[in-house]
Amino acid sequence: MDALNPDVAPSRTGMRHLIPRWEYRHLRACGGTRVAAGLLLGGLGVVTLSFGGSDTKTYGWTAFWLLLGGLDFAFGYWEMTIARPKVTP
């Protein structure tokens, strides 16, 4: 009967315990938002590299934005794969 109750999150196992309960209930929306944010942060890294000059500070900020963008994109993609409906043959 718990499956019919919208207030109860589906059972989570393994690495899925890293995702907060509210976010687990809305995986598609949160994953899509994270993927979009990852692309935006990657764009910030490219813009920083393009217009920042050629000093160490520019490369540091570029690496920071690209690292955050990559992590956010990867986590969002992971959430989207969890939210994908399972197809049984």
Secondary structure, 3 states (H helix, E strand, C coil): CHHHCCCCCCCCCHHHHHCCHHHHHCHHHHHHHHHHHHHHHHHHHHHHHHHCCCCHHHHHHHHHHHHHHHHHHHHHHHHHHHHCCCCCC
